[in-house]
Amino acid sequence: MSTVISATDIVKEYGNLRAVDCVTLTVEEGALFGLLGPNGSGKTTMIKILTGQITPTAGSAAVLGIDPVADPVLVRRNIGIIPEQETPPSFLSAMEYLAFVGAVRNIPDCEEKADWWFDFLDFADKKDVLCKDLSRGTRQKLMFAQAFIHEPALALIDEPLINFDPIMQDLIKEYLVDYVKNGRTIFLSTHILEVAEEICSEFAILHKGKLLHCGPVAELTKTGGDLSSFFLSLVRKGYHA
């Protein structure tokens, strides 16, 4: 298996605030990797660095072998991204937005693939509705579709189940687990520990920008531990460190 994400001594500072503090991690092909942490721990900042949306203050990264600082457009061309806040263009309909994504990514049979996503996520009745008029849950469905419509080797997702009802959450979890079975990779950030324990193969814990732990979920569970207890014990120590 090859390395699809590597980050070495990543630092991101905003004035006197160090949002990410010397984080080093590696993600291998075929992993369903969960980046866990409380709100404000640096998860979203890490995803923005890896996807070339912001530049780190220090350190280096490679995503699918591409430096996201040197060539952020190439990185984003080769991956799928779902940001924390869903932001489809308000002036396009749902179908127009996926058609736009298809044109930008040069996706063959984009309309057919878009129809599959409308059916799969059960919002075909919203095809012609302007994005500004969609509910938050439907906008999240649309953002999910745009991230995976080109079947990327790697997708980076910030809080993948936000705004979804329990039925849709279950469908999405099954999809993500199946997606990595053919060697593709998912990197997701979440603070919902039960989701990470259920579907992730690897996980890392961030707190106050620092990496507290990184390793396989199976390594933890085979000793009789559970992710929630392990997470809370580390993070509580971090609060008093």
C-alpha positions in Angstrom: 0.0 0.0 0.0 1.2 3.5 -0.8 1.0 6.6 1.4 -1.8 9.0 0.3 -1.4 11.7 2.9 1.7 12.6 4.8 2.1 15.6 7.1 5.3 16.6 8.8 5.6 19.1 11.7 2.6 21.1 10.5 2.1 24.4 12.3 -0.6 27.0 11.7 -0.6 30.2 13.6 -3.1 33.0 13.6 -1.3 35.8 15.5 -0.6 34.5 19.0 -3.0 31.5 18.5 -1.3 28.2 17.4 -4.3 26.4 15.8 -2.1 23.4 14.8 1.0 22.6 16.7 3.7 20.5 15.1 1.4 17.7 13.8 2.9 14.7 12.0 0.8 11.9 10.6 0.6 9.5 7.8 -2.5 7.9 6.0 -2.1 4.8 3.9 -4.1 3.8 0.9 -7.3 2.0 1.7 -7.7 3.6 5.2 -10.9 5.1 6.6 -9.0 7.5 8.8 -10.8 9.6 11.5 -9.3 12.8 12.8 -11.0 13.3 16.2 -11.0 16.2 18.6 -13.2 18.6 20.5 -14.5 21.7 18.8 -11.6 24.1 18.2 -9.0 21.4 18.3 -7.6 22.1 14.8 -9.4 19.5 12.8 -10.8 21.8 10.2 -7.6 23.7 10.0 -5.7 20.5 9.2 -8.2 19.6 6.4 -7.8 23.1 4.9 -4.0 22.8 4.9 -4.1 19.3 3.3 -6.5 20.5 0.6 -4.5 23.6 -0.2 -7.1 26.1 1.1 -4.7 27.7 3.6 -0.9 27.7 3.9 0.8 26.3 7.0 3.0 28.5 9.0 5.6 25.8 9.1 6.0 22.1 8.1 5.2 20.2 4.9 2.6 17.9 3.5 1.9 15.7 0.5 -1.5 14.6 -0.7 -1.5 11.9 -3.4 2.2 12.8 -3.8 1.3 16.5 -4.5 2.4 19.4 -2.3 -0.8 21.3 -1.4 1.2 24.6 -1.0 3.0 24.3 -4.3 0.0 23.1 -6.3 -3.3 23.5 -4.5 -5.4 23.3 -7.6 -3.9 20.0 -8.7 -4.5 18.6 -5.2 -8.2 19.6 -5.3 -8.5 18.3 -8.9 -7.5 14.8 -7.7 -9.5 14.5 -4.5 -13.1 15.0 -3.2 -13.8 17.6 -0.5 -16.8 18.1 1.8 -16.3 21.3 3.9 -17.6 21.8 7.4 -20.2 24.3 6.1 -22.1 23.2 3.0 -21.7 26.0 0.3 -23.2 25.1 -3.0 -23.7 28.3 -5.2 -27.0 29.8 -4.3 -27.9 30.9 -7.8 -27.7 27.4 -9.4 -30.2 24.6 -9.1 -29.0 21.3 -7.6 -28.7 19.7 -11.0 -26.9 22.8 -12.5 -24.4 22.6 -9.7 -23.6 19.0 -10.4 -23.4 19.7 -14.1 -20.9 22.5 -13.3 -18.8 20.1 -11.2 -18.9 17.7 -14.1 -17.7 20.3 -16.6 -14.9 21.5 -14.3 -13.8 17.9 -13.6 -14.4 16.7 -17.2 -16.6 13.8 -16.0 -18.0 11.6 -18.7 -21.7 10.8 -18.4 -22.0 13.4 -15.7 -25.8 13.7 -16.0 -26.2 9.9 -15.6 -23.9 9.9 -12.5 -25.8 12.9 -11.1 -29.1 11.1 -11.5 -27.6 8.1 -9.6 -26.7 10.4 -6.7 -30.1 12.1 -6.7 -31.7 8.7 -6.4 -29.2 7.2 -3.9 -29.5 10.1 -1.5 -33.3 10.4 -2.1 -33.5 14.0 -3.3 -34.4 13.7 -7.0 -37.4 15.9 -6.3 -35.0 18.8 -5.6 -33.0 18.6 -8.9 -34.4 21.9 -10.2 -34.6 23.8 -6.9 -32.1 26.6 -6.4 -29.4 25.8 -3.8 -30.4 28.8 -1.8 -33.9 27.3 -1.3 -32.7 23.8 -0.2 -32.8 22.7 3.4 -29.5 22.3 5.2 -29.8 18.5 5.0 -30.4 18.6 1.3 -27.5 21.0 0.7 -25.4 18.5 2.6 -26.6 15.7 0.3 -25.6 17.8 -2.7 -22.2 18.5 -1.2 -21.7 14.8 -0.6 -22.6 14.1 -4.3 -20.2 16.6 -5.7 -17.4 15.2 -3.6 -17.8 11.6 -4.9 -19.3 12.0 -8.3 -15.9 11.6 -9.9 -15.0 8.6 -7.7 -11.8 10.1 -6.3 -8.9 8.0 -4.9 -9.1 10.2 -1.8 -11.8 12.2 -0.2 -11.4 14.6 2.8 -14.6 15.2 4.7 -15.3 17.6 7.6 -18.1 16.3 9.8 -19.7 14.0 7.2 -22.9 13.3 9.1 -23.8 16.8 10.1 -27.4 17.8 9.2 -28.3 14.2 8.3 -31.2 12.3 10.0 -30.5 8.9 11.5 -31.6 7.0 8.3 -29.4 9.0 6.0 -26.5 8.8 8.5 -26.7 5.0 8.4 -26.7 5.1 4.5 -23.7 7.3 4.4 -21.7 5.2 6.9 -22.4 2.1 4.8 -21.3 4.0 1.7 -18.0 5.2 3.2 -17.1 1.7 4.5 -17.8 0.2 1.1 -15.9 3.0 -0.7 -12.5 2.1 0.8 -12.8 -1.6 0.1 -11.3 -1.1 -3.4 -8.2 0.7 -2.1 -9.7 4.2 -2.1 -9.2 6.3 1.0 -11.3 8.5 3.3 -10.0 11.1 5.7 -12.7 12.5 7.9 -12.8 14.8 10.8 -15.5 14.4 13.5 -16.2 14.9 17.2 -18.8 12.1 17.1 -16.8 9.3 18.7 -19.4 6.6 18.1 -19.2 7.1 14.4 -15.4 6.9 14.3 -15.4 3.7 16.4 -18.0 2.2 14.2 -16.5 2.8 10.7 -12.9 4.0 11.0 -9.9 1.7 10.6 -7.4 4.3 11.9 -7.7 7.4 14.1 -5.8 10.3 15.4 -6.8 12.6 18.3 -6.1 16.4 18.2 -6.5 18.7 21.2 -5.5 22.3 21.3 -3.7 21.8 18.0 -1.5 19.0 19.4 -1.6 15.4 18.2 -2.2 13.2 21.3 -2.5 9.8 19.6 -2.5 8.1 16.2 -3.1 4.4 15.5 -5.5 1.6 14.4 -8.9 1.3 16.0 -8.5 -2.4 16.2 -5.4 -2.0 18.3 -7.5 -0.2 20.9 -10.5 -2.5 20.9 -8.7 -5.8 21.0 -7.4 -4.8 24.5 -11.0 -4.4 25.6 -10.9 -0.6 25.5 -13.3 1.7 23.7 -12.7 4.8 21.8 -14.9 7.1 23.9 -13.1 6.3 27.2 -9.7 6.5 25.6 -10.4 9.8 23.9 -11.8 11.4 27.1 -8.9 10.2 29.2 -6.4 11.8 26.8 -8.3 15.0 26.3 -9.0 15.5 30.0 -5.3 15.2 30.7 -4.7 17.7 27.9 -7.0 20.2 29.5 -4.9 20.2 32.7 -1.5 19.9 30.9 
